[in-house]
Amino acid sequence: MMTKQFIDLISTSGNDIIYHPDAKFHRYKKLVYNATFNTTCALVGLDTGRLELAGTLDTVTIPAMREVLKIAKADGVELPADSINSVVHSDDSDWFKPSMLIDVEKGNPIELEAIS
């Protein structure tokens, strides 16, 4: 109940806050992308299309996604079987730049720096 009260407190007409009763599930679902594409693109300086063209999808990104699924499962969260496929095809616009890559290019703090 406290979470819903917090959402009511910070909600305004200009933002869209969604309450997920199973926040852990949604956090891991998001990490399948953020812990893999977002970070890898930022580290190597490539958008998702060029990352795939460089051959890192099968050698780095998808194996890292499998690790996220294993960690989620060890934490009691079973993500859908098609999670990896869904994430891999979520950026089918050829040259998508994840937010962390944009932050690196602009010299902005990345998420890791912002929360440390």
Phi, psi and omega in degrees: 000326181298324179298315180295324177295320178297317178300315178299323182293320185262354180288138174225175179291343183266359179229158183238098181258127182248129177270124176247113179300332178252068185298326181298318177301311183292328177295312179295322178301319179290325180293335177303325176273306189296324181280354185238283181300309185303309183288318181297315178300318180294320181292320184260353177074030180238148172285175186296324179294314180290329175298316178294316179298329180285351177088008183277350180301309182281335184264334183237303191294306182294318174301323177294322177298319178299323178294319177299317178298321179294318179296316178301313181298319178296335178267009176087014181247120178259108178277154181302149182301331182268015183304313182295313180300318180298316181290317180301324183263006180286336181248045183290356168288125197309320191238050181285132176257115176296158185302324181293324176295317178299317178299316179299314181298325181273352183079015178280157174298142175271169185308319181300316180291325183290331183259355180277000000 
